[in-house]
């Protein structure tokens, strides 16, 4: 899983470098990688009512290895996702688009489960990696919302939950405005260079 995570991370770095060379900007602001802890895997298996074993984790969990990709703009999220999944050695397993269909709590992000080849002494195996793509603004909201829920021990009063949802919606509007400003600047730049 660690090798698969590094493989996807490297692919994303190369795509970001190539994009920068072609378009004079990076679509990826930064990335974070993480391996799910054994305790977290076992808790998720119990919650989903699967057998609690390493074999069951390998069979049933697709997010043991994960990479969070933080982009500047909403369009960058979809561009990076497309560039990654169009590679011939990356197989797209699942897409959950919480940008177009936000979660009830206001969470927004694009989740991909991709499978990549890893070459071991025994031969080639394919390993799933979860890739979460979101904007800086979406990441800001998700990080603070998670921190608040953790402090509140996951019990947040309804009025605060509704306000968190509204803040998520407000941030989505800001993301759209920033995308529109970026697009206008790009048009100006392109027209001045022709």
C-alpha positions as CSV (number, residue, x, y, z in Angstrom):
1,X,0.0,0.0,0.0
2,X,2.9,2.3,0.8
3,X,4.4,1.6,-2.6
4,X,1.1,2.2,-4.4
5,X,0.6,5.5,-2.5
6,X,4.1,6.6,-3.6
7,X,3.4,5.6,-7.2
8,X,0.2,7.7,-7.3
9,X,2.0,10.6,-5.5
10,X,4.8,10.5,-8.1
11,X,2.3,10.4,-11.0
12,X,0.6,13.5,-9.6
13,X,3.9,15.3,-9.1
14,X,4.9,14.6,-12.7
15,X,1.4,15.8,-14.0
16,X,1.7,19.0,-11.9
17,X,5.3,19.6,-13.3
18,X,4.1,19.0,-16.9
19,X,1.1,21.3,-16.4
20,X,3.4,24.0,-15.0
21,X,5.7,23.7,-18.1
22,X,2.7,23.9,-20.5
23,X,0.5,26.5,-18.7
24,X,2.9,28.4,-16.5
25,X,1.0,27.5,-13.3
26,X,0.5,24.5,-11.0
27,X,-2.9,23.0,-10.6
28,X,-1.8,21.3,-7.4
29,X,-1.3,23.5,-4.4
30,X,0.0,20.7,-2.2
31,X,-0.6,17.0,-1.4
32,X,-0.8,14.9,1.8
33,X,-0.4,11.2,2.0
34,X,-1.5,8.8,4.8
35,X,-1.8,5.2,5.6
36,X,-4.9,4.1,7.5
37,X,-3.8,2.7,10.9
38,X,-4.5,-0.9,11.8
39,X,-6.9,0.3,14.5
40,X,-8.8,2.5,12.1
41,X,-9.0,-0.4,9.6
42,X,-10.4,-2.7,12.2
43,X,-13.0,-0.1,13.4
44,X,-14.1,0.5,9.8
45,X,-14.5,-3.3,9.2
46,X,-16.6,-3.6,12.4
47,X,-18.7,-0.5,11.4
48,X,-19.3,-2.0,8.0
49,X,-20.0,-5.5,9.5
50,X,-17.1,-7.2,7.7
51,X,-14.9,-9.9,9.3
52,X,-12.1,-8.2,11.3
53,X,-8.9,-9.5,9.8
54,X,-6.1,-8.3,7.5
55,X,-7.4,-10.4,4.7
56,X,-10.8,-8.8,5.1
57,X,-9.2,-5.3,5.1
58,X,-7.4,-6.1,1.9
59,X,-10.6,-7.4,0.3
60,X,-13.1,-4.8,1.6
61,X,-11.3,-1.5,2.2
62,X,-10.1,0.6,-0.7
63,X,-8.8,3.5,1.4
64,X,-6.0,1.9,3.3
65,X,-3.6,4.2,1.3
66,X,-4.8,7.7,0.7
67,X,-3.6,10.9,-0.9
68,X,-5.3,14.3,-0.5
69,X,-4.7,16.7,-3.4
70,X,-5.4,20.3,-2.7
71,X,-6.0,22.5,-5.7
72,X,-6.4,26.2,-6.1
73,X,-9.5,26.1,-8.3
74,X,-12.5,23.8,-8.7
75,X,-11.6,23.3,-12.4
76,X,-8.2,22.1,-11.3
77,X,-9.8,19.4,-9.2
78,X,-11.5,17.9,-12.3
79,X,-8.4,18.5,-14.6
80,X,-6.1,16.7,-12.2
81,X,-8.6,13.9,-11.8
82,X,-8.9,13.5,-15.5
83,X,-5.1,13.6,-16.1
84,X,-4.5,10.9,-13.5
85,X,-7.3,8.6,-14.5
86,X,-6.5,8.8,-18.3
87,X,-3.1,7.2,-17.7
88,X,-3.1,3.7,-19.1
89,X,-1.8,2.0,-16.0
90,X,-4.3,3.7,-13.7
91,X,-7.7,1.9,-13.4
92,X,-10.6,4.0,-12.0
93,X,-12.6,1.8,-9.6
94,X,-15.0,4.4,-8.1
95,X,-15.9,8.1,-8.2
96,X,-17.8,9.9,-5.4
97,X,-18.3,13.5,-6.4
98,X,-19.2,15.4,-3.2
99,X,-18.5,18.7,-5.1
100,X,-21.5,18.3,-7.4
101,X,-23.5,16.4,-4.7
102,X,-22.2,17.7,-1.3
103,X,-22.7,15.5,1.8
104,X,-25.6,16.5,4.1
105,X,-23.1,18.2,6.6
106,X,-21.7,20.5,3.8
107,X,-18.6,18.5,3.0
108,X,-17.3,18.9,-0.6
109,X,-14.5,16.9,-2.3
110,X,-14.0,14.6,-5.2
111,X,-13.1,11.1,-4.1
112,X,-11.5,8.6,-6.5
113,X,-10.5,5.0,-5.9
114,X,-7.8,4.1,-8.4
115,X,-5.9,0.9,-8.8
116,X,-2.2,1.1,-9.7
117,X,0.4,-1.6,-10.5
118,X,3.1,-2.3,-7.9
119,X,6.0,-4.6,-8.9
120,X,7.1,-6.9,-6.1
121,X,9.6,-9.7,-6.1
122,X,6.7,-12.2,-6.6
123,X,5.5,-10.1,-9.5
124,X,3.0,-7.4,-10.4
125,X,0.0,-6.8,-8.2
126,X,-2.6,-4.0,-8.4
127,X,-3.4,-2.0,-5.3
128,X,-6.2,0.5,-4.6
129,X,-5.5,4.0,-3.5
130,X,-8.0,6.6,-2.4
131,X,-7.4,10.1,-4.0
132,X,-9.3,13.0,-2.4
133,X,-9.2,16.1,-4.5
134,X,-10.5,19.4,-3.2
135,X,-9.8,23.2,-3.3
136,X,-8.0,25.1,-0.7
137,X,-11.3,26.5,0.5
138,X,-12.9,23.0,0.7
139,X,-9.9,21.8,2.7
140,X,-10.2,24.7,5.0
141,X,-13.8,23.9,5.8
142,X,-13.2,20.1,6.1
143,X,-10.2,20.5,8.4
144,X,-12.0,22.9,10.8
145,X,-15.3,21.0,10.7
146,X,-13.4,17.8,11.6
147,X,-11.6,19.5,14.4
148,X,-14.9,20.9,15.8
149,X,-16.6,17.5,15.6
150,X,-13.6,15.8,17.3
151,X,-13.6,18.4,20.2
152,X,-17.4,18.0,20.5
153,X,-16.9,14.2,20.5
154,X,-19.1,14.0,17.3
155,X,-22.2,15.4,19.1
156,X,-22.9,18.9,17.7
157,X,-26.2,20.6,18.3
158,X,-28.5,21.0,15.2
159,X,-28.2,24.8,15.0
160,X,-24.4,24.5,14.8
161,X,-24.7,21.7,12.3
162,X,-26.9,23.9,10.1
163,X,-24.5,26.8,10.4
164,X,-21.6,24.5,9.4
165,X,-23.7,23.5,6.3
166,X,-24.3,27.1,5.5
167,X,-20.6,28.0,5.8
168,X,-19.8,25.1,3.5
169,X,-22.3,26.5,0.9
170,X,-20.8,30.0,1.4
171,X,-17.3,28.6,0.7
172,X,-18.6,26.9,-2.4
173,X,-19.9,30.3,-3.7
174,X,-16.4,31.8,-3.0
175,X,-14.8,28.9,-4.9
176,X,-17.1,29.7,-7.9
177,X,-16.2,33.4,-7.7
178,X,-12.5,32.7,-7.5
179,X,-12.8,30.3,-10.5
180,X,-14.7,33.0,-12.5
181,X,-12.0,35.6,-11.6
182,X,-9.3,33.1,-12.6
183,X,-11.0,32.4,-15.9
184,X,-11.4,36.2,-16.7
185,X,-7.7,36.7,-16.0
186,X,-6.7,33.8,-18.2
187,X,-8.8,35.3,-21.1
188,X,-7.1,38.6,-20.6
189,X,-3.7,37.0,-20.6
190,X,-4.5,34.9,-23.7
191,X,-5.9,37.9,-25.6
192,X,-2.8,40.1,-24.8
193,X,-0.5,37.3,-26.0
194,X,-2.2,36.9,-29.4
